[in-house]
Amino acid sequence: MTFAQPDRSIDPDTFPRMPSWVTSASTETLEDVAFLSGAALSHLHLVLGREEVPQALLRDRLALRAAEACVMFSGRQERAAELRDAVHLLRPGDLPGPAGETYLAWQRAVEGPVSVKALGRAVPTFEPGLIAMWLDAGKGLPVTRAAMVLEAVLMDAPRAETKGLILADAALAQALGWGHLVPLLAGGLKRADLRKRGDDLRFACHRAFVSSTIEAERLAADLARRAAHLKAVAPKLRAKGAGDAVEMFLTRDALTPSALPLPDRAARRLCDRLVDLGAIRELTGRDTFRLYGV
């Protein structure tokens, strides 16, 4: 696989930045926070439409952040590094544990286009009919729909916070016309917010979407710069299968060398070469069982 030289007219540094009146505003009323969440989501909608943003990679990294938030809601101590290990270092037959299952649920949720069938893979303990019923519980504008879906799930299954947050993000994506779920809500909520209902929950969701959307926009801009650099150095790579490996790095938060379509030694050399070129990073700080990502 070969990569064309990046289009110099596409400059990630020209990303439209979130207006300061969104990023610095403080709100006390539902009306105000609803206005800000609408403005923030509208801005993110434009960013997600930019061709230089590595969409699958962005969703996968946001899935990690959402999983980390959900693990914290459950009172567990695992953070991003432990979640990566729980999933990427599994051996055949191993179980990922509760934290790893949470991360896998979010990964499955962002893999394919939003649909009841796809969501069923992310939340397999729920029947498709039940998933469809909860999604239909959301009415009105996008954030209101997401809040209503989250409330409906938590009313019926109070301990299913992760599943409720996945379905709430799915409802938001459907309302906004996004083809894929973009994990946003979990990263902006507090644990106490999950006990709220009605207007209090709607307020918390609006506020959460403001903060998480700001962070998602910053992450999108950063990943666009990193992806552009990785594509620029790709022609320098001579290893057979390097092009396919680069494509994998552009879609996954983290990879082990053994996951790449190269022999083991060649895969490790390729990862070291990409690190030397500043195109990817080693994410663990370990000498063995390393993980790499853009």
C-alpha positions in Angstrom: 0.0 0.0 0.0 1.3 3.5 -0.9 0.4 6.8 0.5 0.1 10.0 -1.5 1.9 13.0 -0.3 -0.4 14.9 2.1 -2.3 17.8 0.5 -0.5 20.9 1.7 -3.7 22.9 1.4 -5.0 20.9 4.3 -3.4 22.3 7.4 -4.6 21.0 10.8 -3.5 24.2 12.4 -6.3 26.0 10.5 -8.9 24.1 12.5 -11.8 26.3 13.5 -11.4 26.8 17.3 -14.2 26.6 19.7 -15.3 30.1 20.5 -14.0 31.5 23.8 -17.6 32.4 24.8 -18.3 28.6 24.8 -15.1 27.5 26.5 -15.0 30.1 29.3 -18.7 30.6 30.0 -20.3 29.7 33.3 -23.9 28.8 33.4 -26.6 28.6 36.0 -29.8 28.1 34.0 -31.0 25.2 31.8 -31.6 27.7 29.0 -28.1 29.0 29.0 -26.4 25.6 29.3 -28.6 24.2 26.5 -27.6 27.1 24.2 -23.9 26.4 24.9 -24.2 22.7 24.4 -25.9 23.3 21.1 -23.1 25.7 20.0 -20.4 23.2 21.1 -22.0 20.3 19.3 -22.6 22.3 16.2 -18.9 23.2 16.2 -17.9 19.6 16.7 -20.2 18.6 13.8 -18.1 20.7 11.5 -14.8 19.3 12.9 -16.0 15.7 12.4 -16.6 16.6 8.7 -13.0 17.5 8.1 -11.2 15.0 5.9 -7.9 15.3 7.8 -9.4 14.1 11.1 -8.8 10.3 11.5 -12.3 9.5 12.4 -12.0 5.9 13.5 -8.9 6.7 15.6 -10.7 9.7 17.2 -13.7 7.5 18.2 -11.4 4.7 19.5 -9.5 7.2 21.7 -12.7 8.8 22.9 -13.9 5.2 23.7 -10.9 4.8 26.0 -11.8 8.1 27.8 -15.4 7.0 28.2 -14.4 3.6 29.5 -12.0 5.3 32.0 -14.9 7.5 33.2 -17.3 4.5 33.6 -14.7 2.5 35.5 -14.3 5.5 37.9 -18.1 5.7 38.3 -18.1 2.0 39.4 -15.5 2.9 42.1 -12.6 0.9 40.5 -9.1 2.3 40.2 -8.1 1.3 36.7 -7.0 4.2 34.4 -6.2 4.4 30.7 -2.9 2.4 31.0 -4.5 -0.4 32.9 -7.5 -0.5 30.5 -5.2 -0.8 27.5 -3.3 -3.6 29.1 -6.6 -5.4 30.1 -7.6 -5.6 26.5 -4.5 -5.6 24.4 -2.5 -8.1 26.5 -5.2 -10.8 26.6 -4.2 -14.3 25.7 -6.6 -16.7 24.0 -9.1 -17.9 26.7 -8.3 -15.1 29.1 -11.1 -13.0 30.6 -10.7 -9.2 30.5 -12.2 -8.5 34.0 -14.8 -5.9 34.8 -12.7 -2.9 33.7 -11.6 -4.6 30.5 -15.2 -5.5 29.7 -16.2 -1.9 30.1 -13.5 -0.8 27.6 -14.4 -3.6 25.2 -18.1 -2.4 25.3 -17.1 1.1 24.3 -14.7 -0.2 21.6 -17.5 -2.3 20.1 -19.9 0.6 20.3 -17.7 2.8 18.0 -16.6 0.1 15.5 -19.5 0.3 13.0 -22.4 2.5 12.0 -25.0 3.2 14.7 -27.7 0.6 14.6 -29.6 -1.6 17.0 -27.7 -4.6 15.8 -24.3 -2.9 16.3 -25.3 -1.7 19.7 -26.3 -5.3 20.6 -22.7 -6.3 20.2 -21.7 -3.5 22.6 -24.4 -4.4 25.2 -25.0 -8.1 24.6 -26.9 -8.6 27.8 -29.8 -6.5 26.4 -32.2 -7.8 23.8 -32.4 -5.9 20.5 -36.1 -5.1 21.2 -35.2 -3.6 24.6 -32.4 -1.5 23.0 -34.8 -0.2 20.4 -37.4 0.6 23.0 -34.9 2.6 25.0 -33.7 4.5 22.0 -37.3 5.3 21.1 -37.7 6.8 24.6 -35.7 9.8 23.5 -37.8 12.6 22.2 -37.1 16.2 21.2 -33.8 17.8 20.4 -30.5 15.9 20.5 -29.3 16.4 24.1 -32.8 16.1 25.5 -33.1 12.8 23.6 -29.8 11.5 25.0 -30.8 12.5 28.5 -34.2 10.8 28.2 -32.5 7.6 26.9 -30.0 7.6 29.8 -32.8 8.1 32.3 -35.0 5.4 30.8 -32.1 2.8 30.9 -31.2 3.7 34.5 -34.8 3.6 35.7 -35.1 0.0 34.3 -31.6 -1.1 35.1 -30.1 1.1 37.8 -26.6 -0.6 37.7 -26.2 -0.4 33.9 -24.5 3.0 33.8 -22.1 2.0 31.1 -24.8 0.6 28.9 -27.0 3.6 29.5 -24.2 6.0 28.5 -23.5 4.0 25.3 -27.2 4.2 24.3 -27.4 7.9 25.2 -24.4 8.7 22.9 -26.1 6.5 20.3 -29.3 8.5 20.6 -27.3 11.7 20.2 -25.5 10.4 17.1 -28.8 9.4 15.5 -30.4 12.8 16.3 -27.4 14.7 14.8 -27.2 12.5 11.7 -23.8 11.1 12.6 -23.1 7.7 11.1 -21.1 6.5 14.1 -21.4 6.8 17.8 -19.0 9.4 19.2 -18.3 8.8 23.0 -19.0 12.1 24.7 -21.4 12.0 27.6 -19.5 9.8 30.0 -16.4 12.0 30.0 -18.3 15.1 31.0 -20.6 13.7 33.7 -19.9 13.3 37.4 -20.8 10.2 39.4 -23.5 12.0 41.3 -25.1 13.1 38.0 -26.1 9.5 37.3 -28.6 9.7 40.2 -30.4 12.7 38.8 -33.6 12.6 36.9 -35.8 15.0 34.9 -34.6 18.5 34.4 -31.6 18.0 36.8 -30.3 15.2 34.5 -30.9 17.3 31.4 -28.9 20.1 32.9 -26.1 17.7 33.8 -26.1 16.3 30.3 -26.0 19.7 28.6 -23.1 20.7 30.8 -21.3 17.4 30.2 -21.7 17.8 26.4 -20.2 21.3 26.6 -17.0 20.1 28.4 -16.6 16.8 26.6 -17.1 18.4 23.2 -14.5 21.0 23.9 -12.0 18.2 24.7 -13.1 16.1 21.7 -12.4 19.1 19.4 -8.9 19.6 20.9 -8.2 15.8 20.5 -9.4 15.9 16.9 -7.0 18.7 16.1 -4.1 17.0 17.8 -4.8 13.6 16.0 -5.2 15.4 12.7 -1.6 16.8 13.1 -0.3 13.5 14.2 -2.0 11.6 11.4 -0.7 14.0 8.8 2.9 13.4 10.1 2.4 9.6 10.0 1.1 9.8 6.4 4.1 12.0 5.5 6.7 9.6 6.8 4.9 6.5 5.4 6.7 6.6 2.0 10.0 6.2 3.9 9.0 2.8 5.2 10.3 -0.1 3.1 9.0 -3.1 5.1 6.5 -5.2 3.3 3.2 -4.7 5.0 4.2 -1.3 6.3 1.4 0.5 4.5 -1.2 -1.8 6.1 0.4 -1.2 9.5 0.2 2.5 9.0 -3.5 2.2 8.2 -4.0 0.3 11.4 -2.3 3.0 13.4 -4.7 5.5 11.8 -7.7 3.6 13.2 -6.7 2.2 16.6 -5.9 3.9 19.9 -3.1 1.3 20.6 -1.5 -1.7 19.0 1.0 -4.4 20.0 3.6 -5.2 17.4 2.2 -8.7 17.2 -1.1 -7.2 15.9 0.6 -5.8 12.8 0.6 -7.7 9.5 4.3 -8.3 9.6 6.6 -11.0 11.1 7.3 -10.3 14.8 10.8 -9.0 14.4 9.9 -6.9 11.4 6.9 -5.5 13.3 9.1 -4.4 16.3 11.6 -2.8 14.0 8.8 -0.9 12.2 7.4 0.4 15.5 10.9 1.5 16.6 11.4 3.2 13.2 8.1 5.1 13.5 8.9 6.1 17.0 12.3 7.5 15.8 10.5 9.4 13.1 8.1 10.9 15.7 5.1 9.3 13.9 3.9 7.1 16.8 4.6 6.8 20.5 5.3 3.9 22.8 2.5 4.2 25.4 3.6 2.0 28.3 7.1 2.9 29.2 7.9 -0.8 29.5 10.8 -2.7 28.0 8.5 -5.6 27.1 4.8 -6.0 26.3 4.8 -2.6 24.6 1.9 -0.8 23.1 2.2 1.8 20.4 -0.2 4.5 19.1 -0.4 7.8 17.2 
